[in-house]
Amino acid sequence: MRALVCLPTYNERENIEPMVRALGERLDRARDGVLVIDDSSPDGTGAIADRLAAELPWVRVLHRPAKEGLGPAYIAGFGDALAAGAELILEVDCDFSHDPDDVPRLIGACEDGADLAIGSRWVEGGGTVNWGRGRILISRGGSLYARTIL
């Protein structure tokens, strides 16, 4: 089973390398990978991602010409992942609000037969750090939407 982690970025200069390396420690790099989706970050995130991709064969970078938002970045990443033959597609936020330690557990659930595995900040033991009310409201609303639709 080949898994690809979609990692959208915009001005993540401080986080991109630690996150990519953390994911690499948790993935089977012989079969899995990371796709950085950069929206032309003015802080040089895309250049750092390119350097990592040149160094690490399991990392690829998708450069987008402008900041279009998180949703469109994920859609572009998912399309790229499917075109590359990924069997599992994961999404992880570059700011470490998603814990890289959860990635193997989510992949394992699918390998054990789950059709879909969803991680959530809003389950027992989950949570957020340094989030404003607006971001919490959007996240809770997204979780409610996913529970309702799925």
PLY file of the C-alpha trace (Angstrom):
ply
format ascii 1.0
element vertex 150
property float x
property float y
property float z
element edge 149
property int vertex1
property int vertex2
end_header
0.00 0.00 0.00
1.53 3.32 -1.06
0.72 6.37 1.09
1.36 10.00 0.22
1.16 12.76 2.82
-0.08 16.05 1.36
1.55 18.95 3.18
0.23 22.36 2.09
2.43 25.32 2.93
2.29 29.07 2.94
4.98 30.92 4.89
6.07 27.83 6.82
9.82 28.53 6.68
10.30 27.59 10.34
8.21 24.41 10.19
8.77 22.85 6.77
12.05 21.05 7.42
11.20 19.77 10.92
7.80 18.54 9.70
9.15 16.82 6.57
11.87 15.10 8.60
9.37 14.10 11.32
7.11 12.54 8.69
10.07 10.76 7.14
10.86 9.15 10.49
7.34 7.74 10.63
6.80 6.64 7.02
8.06 3.61 5.16
10.21 5.72 2.84
10.63 2.83 0.41
6.93 3.00 -0.46
5.48 6.19 1.06
6.21 9.86 0.51
5.49 13.50 1.20
4.11 16.00 -1.29
4.72 19.62 -0.28
2.14 21.92 -1.89
3.52 25.45 -1.74
1.43 28.48 -2.69
4.37 30.72 -3.66
5.32 31.49 -0.08
7.15 34.84 0.01
9.26 33.67 2.98
11.19 31.07 0.95
9.30 27.97 2.08
9.18 26.69 -1.51
12.96 26.93 -1.89
13.47 24.99 1.35
11.03 22.38 0.10
12.96 22.13 -3.19
16.20 21.61 -1.26
14.58 18.85 0.80
13.20 17.19 -2.35
16.68 17.23 -3.91
18.08 15.57 -0.77
15.26 13.17 0.10
13.95 10.93 -2.71
10.59 10.40 -0.97
9.77 14.15 -1.04
8.20 15.98 -3.99
7.09 19.61 -4.33
4.08 21.02 -6.16
4.51 24.77 -6.67
1.32 26.75 -7.16
1.50 30.24 -8.67
-0.46 32.07 -5.95
-2.06 31.69 -2.55
-5.47 30.16 -3.17
-6.23 28.77 0.27
-6.03 25.48 2.12
-8.94 23.71 0.41
-7.68 24.28 -3.14
-4.17 23.30 -2.03
-5.47 19.97 -0.73
-7.48 19.39 -3.92
-4.38 20.04 -6.05
-2.37 17.71 -3.82
-4.99 14.97 -3.96
-5.07 15.18 -7.76
-1.29 14.93 -7.91
-1.30 12.01 -5.45
-3.88 10.08 -7.48
-1.96 10.73 -10.71
1.18 9.39 -8.99
-0.65 6.18 -8.05
-1.07 6.75 -4.31
-3.36 4.23 -2.66
-3.66 6.24 0.54
-3.71 10.02 0.75
-3.17 11.77 4.05
-3.38 15.45 4.85
-1.21 17.05 7.50
-0.87 20.72 8.49
2.72 21.97 8.42
2.38 23.94 11.67
2.39 20.73 13.77
-1.28 21.18 14.69
-1.52 17.62 13.32
0.82 15.27 15.18
3.14 13.31 12.84
2.98 10.44 15.38
-0.62 9.82 14.27
0.35 9.10 10.64
1.43 5.46 11.14
-1.74 4.75 13.14
-3.96 6.15 10.37
-2.09 4.19 7.68
-2.29 1.06 9.85
-6.06 1.40 10.22
-6.42 1.36 6.43
-4.00 -1.54 6.09
-6.19 -3.39 8.57
-9.24 -2.92 6.35
-10.69 0.52 7.09
-11.90 2.34 3.98
-11.31 5.70 5.66
-9.36 6.81 8.73
-9.91 10.26 10.21
-7.88 11.87 12.95
-9.50 14.59 15.03
-8.41 17.15 17.58
-11.81 16.85 19.16
-11.64 13.29 20.50
-10.61 12.33 24.03
-6.90 13.07 24.39
-6.92 15.52 21.45
-6.81 19.28 21.59
-5.18 22.44 20.34
-2.53 24.84 21.57
-2.54 28.62 21.01
-5.60 28.68 18.77
-7.95 31.66 18.60
-11.72 31.34 18.77
-12.10 31.73 15.00
-9.77 28.85 14.18
-11.42 26.64 16.80
-14.86 27.45 15.39
-13.78 26.62 11.83
-12.17 23.36 12.95
-15.17 22.29 15.01
-17.48 23.20 12.13
-15.39 21.11 9.72
-15.51 18.17 12.11
-19.28 18.48 12.46
-19.65 18.65 8.68
-17.49 15.54 8.18
-19.41 13.57 10.85
-22.72 14.58 9.29
-21.77 13.84 5.67
-19.66 10.74 6.29
0 1
1 2
2 3
3 4
4 5
5 6
6 7
7 8
8 9
9 10
10 11
11 12
12 13
13 14
14 15
15 16
16 17
17 18
18 19
19 20
20 21
21 22
22 23
23 24
24 25
25 26
26 27
27 28
28 29
29 30
30 31
31 32
32 33
33 34
34 35
35 36
36 37
37 38
38 39
39 40
40 41
41 42
42 43
43 44
44 45
45 46
46 47
47 48
48 49
49 50
50 51
51 52
52 53
53 54
54 55
55 56
56 57
57 58
58 59
59 60
60 61
61 62
62 63
63 64
64 65
65 66
66 67
67 68
68 69
69 70
70 71
71 72
72 73
73 74
74 75
75 76
76 77
77 78
78 79
79 80
80 81
81 82
82 83
83 84
84 85
85 86
86 87
87 88
88 89
89 90
90 91
91 92
92 93
93 94
94 95
95 96
96 97
97 98
98 99
99 100
100 101
101 102
102 103
103 104
104 105
105 106
106 107
107 108
108 109
109 110
110 111
111 112
112 113
113 114
114 115
115 116
116 117
117 118
118 119
119 120
120 121
121 122
122 123
123 124
124 125
125 126
126 127
127 128
128 129
129 130
130 131
131 132
132 133
133 134
134 135
135 136
136 137
137 138
138 139
139 140
140 141
141 142
142 143
143 144
144 145
145 146
146 147
147 148
148 149
